Amino acid sequence: MTEPFTAPFGTWSSPIGAELLATAGVGLMEPWIEDGIVYWLEGRPAEGGRHVVVRGDAWSAPADVTPPGFNARTTVHEYGGGSYAVHRGTVYFSNFEDQRLYRLAGGGDPEPITPETDGRHRYADGRVTPDGRHLICVRERHEDSGVVNELVAVPLEGGDIRTLAGDRDFFSAPRISPDGARLAWLSWDLPWMPWDGCEAWVADLGPSAELANARRVAGADGQESIVQPEWSPSGQLHFVSDRTGWWNLYRDDDGTVTALHPAAMEFAGPLWEFGASNFAFLDDGRIACQYGSEGVSHLAVLDPASAELLDLDLPHSAFDYPWLHAEGSQLVFIGGAASIPMQLVSLDFASRGVEVLKESLSVDLDPSIFSSPRTIEFPTEGGLTAFAHVYPPHNPAYAAPEGERPPLIVMSHGGPTNESTPEFNLRTQFFTSRGFAVVDVNYGGSTGYGRDYRQRLNGNWGVVDAMDCINAARFLVAQGEADGDRLLIRGGSAGGYTTLCALTFHDDFAAGASYYGISDLEPFATGSTHKFESRYMHTLVGPFPEAIDVYRARSPIHYVDMISCPMILLQGDEDEVVPPSQSEVMVEALAAKGIPHAYLLFDGEQHGFRKAETIERALEAELSFYAQILGFELGDPIEPVAITRG
């Protein structure tokens, strides 16, 4: 065995390059199964981030359904999801460029079924009625007077689109009962986000897609969050509720709500995207479900009769987004693990057969290069604890000089109502294989640990999250696992805001990277973001304008005199969630003060980078920035980022 080469942390050469990370894989999303054929979405960075509907099964190679020139991606709520539906072999999908709904049947060309509106009318989360006459979905209309969200029925045999419900600020998850006689859905109003509280409704559904006798089944704005109303094959409505403080499974028994397995477990996550499917019904009466406990995800089956929950003996322990779909005894899901890239898996409970239909990543790498994470619980403010996943630096070809401690990258996830899981992630391995330690923090406000933990951030955004990230770093420094003089922090969107707060209001970090982060909170309370998050700050910061002083106190842009830490900012020029102005005002302030910084603005990118060339350049620029600021030579040649120093 070859002895490892001794080299300082951060300078190691790695086979995990930014180009490999950007081009070697695809995003796997939204599986669907009908008549034994599995459909799914692939997000392809190598095709400019295009989303493609694909179909396949255990006996044939995957084949594209949507042709070149079409991008199956909706922008309802800007985050999208629920971009397509399948009915009797016909695919209905939203096209990104014009946001119209299209029908694709029998290998023909896509046929538009909604009017041309220059992208002002958008559609998501659709289901076709059993008789095939209507597609019921969420529509978002961008009018001169404002944005209107509603439930609509799109006629598939000709005619006008019918508005079914439009009296609430938001709708999601319209689900049709197996006999076509009832419709369930979720709705909520500003200032609440769906994880703060929303309502589940049911109404009779007539043959012309008219609703009658609507009743609220569960939920309340700001008090009880409902996720995924879903009908069993026998026509009973099921859903997930956090009424006990944990998102658990429930059944509606003619107006009486019955808990199926009450436990300190999370059977759902936050509704950032449409189409979430946390559970699915099998033909033997059991329910396949995904749940989280203590930072780890599980795939299990629940017997409603006995309340017995049985974990499946599978290697998958991470689920990037809950997408379970079942037909008969067959379940399809997307899952991975710390050492397994995300996979589209078909599991047949009758034959006990397990087939991997598609892997998100196909790379010829020795698994020994990968860092294995461990989960930690660490002390933080107020005598509380928080959670994180730690990835030590690891590369079998290298060893650090004796006594040296590695630089540490603190990762702050987006949302902020979201969760990091210990899943295989080449971006993390990109850094650990070069000699960086990484800690991925589930700060207070993250999901996966119950409603109380999720609400730690209410009124405290920019404080609790920043201090939890700092305390995670301090904990690892105290454990001798990181160099306290070489602490770095990075994050995107809300994680970018946490990063900017940590760099502005504290002095623990040597440098940081903000991906489309928020520098000024006030515009988000006064209409400078999209409707879905237009009142998000109400709970995270406080009511506006009553709490205007808090908004200003939590906005890094007002405290540039306190900033002394170098930072790199990366931004998409078409971002409607966090506009480029949020990064640009910070860049101007850094330049005026003469603080080393870099700014990269990427053409054609929205909120979250999707193009291969963007992903590659952004990651290499970030690495180059760290190396220049910390003063070491990288082990691999990359194009350096230009740093403005004065």
PEJOUR-V353390 format. One record per residue. RES is the residue in one letter. PSI is psi in degrees with one decimal (999 if undefined). Layout:
res=RES psi=PSI
res=RES psi=PSI
This chain:
res=M psi=133.3
res=T psi=132.8
res=E psi=139.4
res=P psi=146.8
res=F psi=134.7
res=T psi=122.8
res=A psi=148.0
res=P psi=150.4
res=F psi=142.2
res=G psi=-16.2
res=T psi=3.7
res=W psi=143.7
res=S psi=143.8
res=S psi=143.0
res=P psi=-7.5
res=I psi=90.0
res=G psi=163.5
res=A psi=-36.3
res=E psi=-41.4
res=L psi=-45.7
res=L psi=-38.1
res=A psi=-27.3
res=T psi=-14.1
res=A psi=-14.0
res=G psi=176.9
res=V psi=156.3
res=G psi=134.6
res=L psi=130.0
res=M psi=156.2
res=E psi=62.2
res=P psi=153.4
res=W psi=144.1
res=I psi=133.9
res=E psi=125.4
res=D psi=37.8
res=G psi=-6.2
res=I psi=130.9
res=V psi=133.7
res=Y psi=153.7
res=W psi=169.5
res=L psi=140.1
res=E psi=125.7
res=G psi=119.8
res=R psi=100.6
res=P psi=-34.7
res=A psi=-14.4
res=E psi=34.0
res=G psi=20.9
res=G psi=13.2
res=R psi=139.3
res=H psi=128.8
res=V psi=131.6
res=V psi=128.0
res=V psi=152.0
res=R psi=153.6
res=G psi=179.0
res=D psi=-174.9
res=A psi=-11.8
res=W psi=-3.6
res=S psi=156.1
res=A psi=149.0
res=P psi=145.5
res=A psi=137.1
res=D psi=139.9
res=V psi=-52.7
res=T psi=133.0
res=P psi=167.1
res=P psi=146.4
res=G psi=-9.8
res=F psi=142.2
res=N psi=105.5
res=A psi=79.6
res=R psi=124.3
res=T psi=156.3
res=T psi=21.8
res=V psi=134.7
res=H psi=8.8
res=E psi=-34.1
res=Y psi=-20.5
res=G psi=-145.3
res=G psi=159.8
res=G psi=44.3
res=S psi=-13.4
res=Y psi=164.4
res=A psi=155.4
res=V psi=135.6
res=H psi=115.3
res=R psi=42.9
res=G psi=-6.0
res=T psi=134.3
res=V psi=130.7
res=Y psi=127.4
res=F psi=156.2
res=S psi=134.2
res=N psi=130.0
res=F psi=-44.0
res=E psi=-44.9
res=D psi=-6.0
res=Q psi=18.6
res=R psi=156.7
res=L psi=138.9
res=Y psi=150.7
res=R psi=134.9
res=L psi=113.1
res=A psi=140.5
res=G psi=28.5
res=G psi=8.9
res=G psi=-170.3
res=D psi=148.5
res=P psi=136.7
res=E psi=121.4
res=P psi=139.7
res=I psi=2.9
res=T psi=156.6
res=P psi=157.7
res=E psi=124.9
res=T psi=17.7
res=D psi=34.5
res=G psi=5.0
res=R psi=-27.6
res=H psi=124.0
res=R psi=151.9
res=Y psi=145.6
res=A psi=159.5
res=D psi=41.7
res=G psi=154.7
res=R psi=141.8
res=V psi=137.8
res=T psi=151.4
res=P psi=-31.0
res=D psi=-2.8
res=G psi=11.7
res=R psi=-27.1
res=H psi=150.6
res=L psi=119.2
res=I psi=127.7
res=C psi=178.3
res=V psi=134.6
res=R psi=138.7
res=E psi=115.3
res=R psi=124.4
res=H psi=97.8
res=E psi=167.0
res=D psi=-30.4
res=S psi=-7.7
res=G psi=-173.3
res=V psi=130.3
res=V psi=127.3
res=N psi=140.3
res=E psi=163.9
res=L psi=133.0
res=V psi=159.3
res=A psi=118.0
res=V psi=116.5
res=P psi=133.7
res=L psi=-1.9
res=E psi=17.6
res=G psi=147.7
res=G psi=179.2
res=D psi=149.6
res=I psi=132.8
res=R psi=129.4
res=T psi=122.0
res=L psi=-38.1
res=A psi=134.3
res=G psi=21.2
res=D psi=9.7
res=R psi=164.8
res=D psi=-33.2
res=F psi=151.4
res=F psi=152.9
res=S psi=169.0
res=A psi=49.8
res=P psi=121.2
res=R psi=129.4
res=I psi=134.1
res=S psi=156.4
res=P psi=-31.9
res=D psi=-0.5
res=G psi=8.9
res=A psi=-11.8
res=R psi=153.6
res=L psi=132.8
res=A psi=152.3
res=W psi=169.8
res=L psi=148.9
res=S psi=155.7
res=W psi=168.2
res=D psi=154.0
res=L psi=146.0
res=P psi=13.4
res=W psi=148.1
res=M psi=158.3
res=P psi=-26.1
res=W psi=-13.8
res=D psi=-41.2
res=G psi=140.4
res=C psi=178.6
res=E psi=143.0
res=A psi=130.4
res=W psi=154.8
res=V psi=141.2
res=A psi=158.4
res=D psi=140.4
res=L psi=116.4
res=G psi=170.7
res=P psi=-22.2
res=S psi=21.6
res=A psi=41.3
res=E psi=148.2
res=L psi=147.2
res=A psi=154.8
res=N psi=47.2
res=A psi=140.8
res=R psi=146.2
res=R psi=128.9
res=V psi=-42.8
res=A psi=166.8
res=G psi=162.5
res=A psi=136.3
res=D psi=127.7
res=G psi=-0.7
res=Q psi=-43.4
res=E psi=124.1
res=S psi=129.4
res=I psi=140.2
res=V psi=138.8
res=Q psi=75.2
res=P psi=131.0
res=E psi=137.9
res=W psi=135.3
res=S psi=165.1
res=P psi=-26.6
res=S psi=-2.2
res=G psi=18.8
res=Q psi=136.7
res=L psi=130.8
res=H psi=158.0
res=F psi=170.8
res=V psi=135.5
res=S psi=149.7
res=D psi=29.8
res=R psi=-24.4
res=T psi=1.4
res=G psi=-7.2
res=W psi=141.1
res=W psi=100.0
res=N psi=164.5
res=L psi=138.9
res=Y psi=161.4
res=R psi=140.6
res=D psi=110.2
res=D psi=81.3
res=D psi=47.0
res=G psi=-13.0
res=T psi=125.8
res=V psi=124.7
res=T psi=127.5
res=A psi=133.5
res=L psi=-31.0
res=H psi=77.0
res=P psi=126.8
res=A psi=162.3
res=A psi=63.5
res=M psi=155.4
res=E psi=110.8
res=F psi=15.7
res=A psi=174.1
res=G psi=-178.1
res=P psi=144.8
res=L psi=70.1
res=W psi=-32.2
res=E psi=155.3
res=F psi=160.7
res=G psi=6.8
res=A psi=136.5
res=S psi=98.0
res=N psi=-16.3
res=F psi=159.4
res=A psi=150.4
res=F psi=132.5
res=L psi=160.0
res=D psi=-10.0
res=D psi=7.9
res=G psi=-11.8
res=R psi=165.0
res=I psi=119.2
res=A psi=135.5
res=C psi=156.2
res=Q psi=132.1
res=Y psi=158.8
res=G psi=142.8
res=S psi=122.8
res=E psi=40.9
res=G psi=2.6
res=V psi=137.9
res=S psi=149.6
res=H psi=148.3
res=L psi=129.6
res=A psi=172.1
res=V psi=138.0
res=L psi=128.8
res=D psi=107.6
res=P psi=-27.9
res=A psi=-40.7
res=S psi=-9.1
res=A psi=12.7
res=E psi=131.1
res=L psi=120.3
res=L psi=117.6
res=D psi=140.4
res=L psi=143.2
res=D psi=77.3
res=L psi=156.3
res=P psi=-3.7
res=H psi=128.1
res=S psi=12.6
res=A psi=136.2
res=F psi=107.5
res=D psi=-37.3
res=Y psi=139.9
res=P psi=107.8
res=W psi=88.1
res=L psi=138.9
res=H psi=137.3
res=A psi=153.0
res=E psi=118.7
res=G psi=-121.4
res=S psi=5.2
res=Q psi=130.9
res=L psi=135.6
res=V psi=140.8
res=F psi=166.6
res=I psi=118.8
res=G psi=163.5
res=G psi=-161.2
res=A psi=-178.6
res=A psi=-29.3
res=S psi=6.8
res=I psi=117.4
res=P psi=158.5
res=M psi=135.9
res=Q psi=145.8
res=L psi=117.1
res=V psi=137.7
res=S psi=124.6
res=L psi=119.9
res=D psi=112.9
res=F psi=-21.8
res=A psi=-47.8
res=S psi=-8.5
res=R psi=23.4
res=G psi=138.6
res=V psi=124.0
res=E psi=130.7
res=V psi=110.8
res=L psi=-28.4
res=K psi=139.2
res=E psi=141.0
res=S psi=-22.8
res=L psi=131.6
res=S psi=100.5
res=V psi=147.2
res=D psi=78.4
res=L psi=142.9
res=D psi=122.0
res=P psi=-18.7
res=S psi=-11.5
res=I psi=-17.7
res=F psi=140.7
res=S psi=134.9
res=S psi=128.7
res=P psi=161.0
res=R psi=152.9
res=T psi=135.2
res=I psi=151.8
res=E psi=122.3
res=F psi=154.8
res=P psi=143.8
res=T psi=-164.6
res=E psi=153.1
res=G psi=21.7
res=G psi=13.0
res=L psi=173.7
res=T psi=157.6
res=A psi=179.7
res=F psi=155.1
res=A psi=163.1
res=H psi=127.1
res=V psi=129.6
res=Y psi=108.6
res=P psi=157.6
res=P psi=138.7
res=H psi=126.9
res=N psi=111.8
res=P psi=-15.2
res=A psi=-8.6
res=Y psi=154.8
res=A psi=144.2
res=A psi=156.2
res=P psi=145.2
res=E psi=132.2
res=G psi=-10.8
res=E psi=139.9
res=R psi=146.5
res=P psi=154.6
res=P psi=148.5
res=L psi=129.8
res=I psi=119.4
res=V psi=122.0
res=M psi=126.5
res=S psi=112.4
res=H psi=162.8
res=G psi=-175.2
res=G psi=-88.1
res=P psi=-11.1
res=T psi=86.7
res=N psi=-172.1
res=E psi=140.4
res=S psi=141.2
res=T psi=155.4
res=P psi=65.2
res=E psi=161.7
res=F psi=127.1
res=N psi=112.7
res=L psi=-26.9
res=R psi=-43.5
res=T psi=-45.2
res=Q psi=-27.2
res=F psi=-40.8
res=F psi=-45.2
res=T psi=-34.5
res=S psi=-10.9
res=R psi=1.1
res=G psi=17.7
res=F psi=141.7
res=A psi=149.3
res=V psi=136.1
res=V psi=121.5
res=D psi=109.5
res=V psi=129.8
res=N psi=77.6
res=Y psi=163.6
res=G psi=129.5
res=G psi=-13.9
res=S psi=156.0
res=T psi=168.6
res=G psi=-8.4
res=Y psi=19.7
res=G psi=164.3
res=R psi=-38.7
res=D psi=-42.9
res=Y psi=-39.3
res=R psi=-32.8
res=Q psi=1.8
res=R psi=-27.4
res=L psi=-14.5
res=N psi=120.4
res=G psi=-1.3
res=N psi=20.8
res=W psi=137.0
res=G psi=-10.1
res=V psi=-64.7
res=V psi=-47.0
res=D psi=-43.1
res=A psi=-43.8
res=M psi=-34.4
res=D psi=-39.3
res=C psi=-42.3
res=I psi=-43.5
res=N psi=-29.6
res=A psi=-43.6
res=A psi=-45.5
res=R psi=-38.5
res=F psi=-45.5
res=L psi=-33.4
res=V psi=-44.4
res=A psi=-29.4
res=Q psi=-3.4
res=G psi=18.6
res=E psi=1.1
res=A psi=153.6
res=D psi=115.5
res=G psi=-16.7
res=D psi=-3.4
res=R psi=53.8
res=L psi=134.0
res=L psi=155.6
res=I psi=141.7
res=R psi=155.3
res=G psi=158.6
res=G psi=144.1
res=S psi=-118.9
res=A psi=-34.5
res=G psi=-29.8
res=G psi=-37.3
res=Y psi=-45.7
res=T psi=-41.4
res=T psi=-47.3
res=L psi=-37.5
res=C psi=-43.7
res=A psi=-36.6
res=L psi=-25.9
res=T psi=-48.6
res=F psi=-3.1
res=H psi=165.2
res=D psi=32.7
res=D psi=-22.7
res=F psi=148.3
res=A psi=-25.9
res=A psi=169.8
res=G psi=166.1
res=A psi=122.3
res=S psi=116.3
res=Y psi=114.6
res=Y psi=53.5
res=G psi=162.2
res=I psi=127.7
res=S psi=-21.6
res=D psi=116.5
res=L psi=-28.6
res=E psi=-44.4
res=P psi=-27.4
res=F psi=-13.9
res=A psi=-3.4
res=T psi=26.8
res=G psi=12.6
res=S psi=20.9
res=T psi=-178.8
res=H psi=164.4
res=K psi=-41.5
res=F psi=-41.2
res=E psi=16.0
res=S psi=-21.2
res=R psi=17.6
res=Y psi=-35.6
res=M psi=-18.8
res=H psi=-43.0
res=T psi=-36.4
res=L psi=-32.4
res=V psi=-54.2
res=G psi=168.3
res=P psi=145.1
res=F psi=134.8
res=P psi=4.1
res=E psi=-37.2
res=A psi=31.1
res=I psi=-33.6
res=D psi=-33.9
res=V psi=-42.1
res=Y psi=-44.5
res=R psi=-36.2
res=A psi=-25.3
res=R psi=2.7
res=S psi=113.7
res=P psi=-30.7
res=I psi=-25.1
res=H psi=-2.0
res=Y psi=37.3
res=V psi=-20.8
res=D psi=-18.8
res=M psi=-11.7
res=I psi=128.5
res=S psi=6.4
res=C psi=129.9
res=P psi=147.7
res=M psi=153.4
res=I psi=136.1
res=L psi=135.6
res=L psi=135.1
res=Q psi=144.3
res=G psi=140.0
res=D psi=-9.6
res=E psi=21.6
res=D psi=116.9
res=E psi=-11.2
res=V psi=-55.0
res=V psi=96.5
res=P psi=156.0
res=P psi=-27.4
res=S psi=-27.7
res=Q psi=-35.8
res=S psi=-36.7
res=E psi=-34.3
res=V psi=-33.8
res=M psi=-39.5
res=V psi=-43.6
res=E psi=-41.1
res=A psi=-41.2
res=L psi=-41.4
res=A psi=-41.3
res=A psi=-30.8
res=K psi=-8.2
res=G psi=27.9
res=I psi=132.4
res=P psi=130.0
res=H psi=165.8
res=A psi=149.1
res=Y psi=126.3
res=L psi=121.9
res=L psi=124.1
res=F psi=126.0
res=D psi=139.4
res=G psi=11.3
res=E psi=141.7
res=Q psi=-144.8
res=H psi=97.3
res=G psi=124.9
res=F psi=136.5
res=R psi=-19.8
res=K psi=140.7
res=A psi=-43.6
res=E psi=-31.2
res=T psi=-47.6
res=I psi=-44.5
res=E psi=-50.1
res=R psi=-39.9
res=A psi=-44.1
res=L psi=-42.2
res=E psi=-38.2
res=A psi=-41.4
res=E psi=-46.3
res=L psi=-44.3
res=S psi=-39.5
res=F psi=-47.1
res=Y psi=-45.7
res=A psi=-42.2
res=Q psi=-40.6
res=I psi=-40.9
res=L psi=-14.6
res=G psi=43.4
res=F psi=159.7
res=E psi=135.3
res=L psi=151.3
res=G psi=-12.5
res=D psi=141.5
res=P psi=125.8
res=I psi=161.1
res=E psi=118.9
res=P psi=150.0
res=V psi=142.3
res=A psi=125.7
res=I psi=126.7
res=T psi=123.5
res=R psi=3.6
res=G psi=999
